[in-house]
Amino acid sequence: MMPSEGATVIGLGMKIDGEVSGSGELLVDGEVDGTIRLTSSRLTVRAEGRVRASITAQDVVVLGTVEGEIRASGRIELRSGSVVIGNLYSPRLSMEEGATLRGGVDPTKAPEGDKKD
């Protein structure tokens, strides 16, 4: 999967501790620990990527490993070979054969930041 023009890539061998936020597409081949907030963009955790974070994004595609809650206003895709440990909150979920999910799924909860009081 080639990055689209303007996408940010966290490459193999890179590790980020803390908060990652922005408005552009993010691809993770390395490691991220903390928080990822891309409310109007797509996050892709590629096959070598390892994320231990609370994630909020428009769309999330996982081919690698994610430990943490994922909130998407659009869609979450768990591809074959992916491992997700944590709860998923999104109106749309796609899970391929061979993907592993240890957690709950709630399509009715609004993503963080979009909650109505």
Buried (B, 14 or more C-beta within 10 A) or exposed (E): EEBEEEBBBBEEEEEBEEEBEEEEBBBBBBBBBBBBBBBEBBBBBBBBBBBBBBBBBBBBBBBBBBBBBBBBBBBBBBBEBBBBEBBBBBBEBEBEEEBEBEBEBEEEBEBBEEEEE
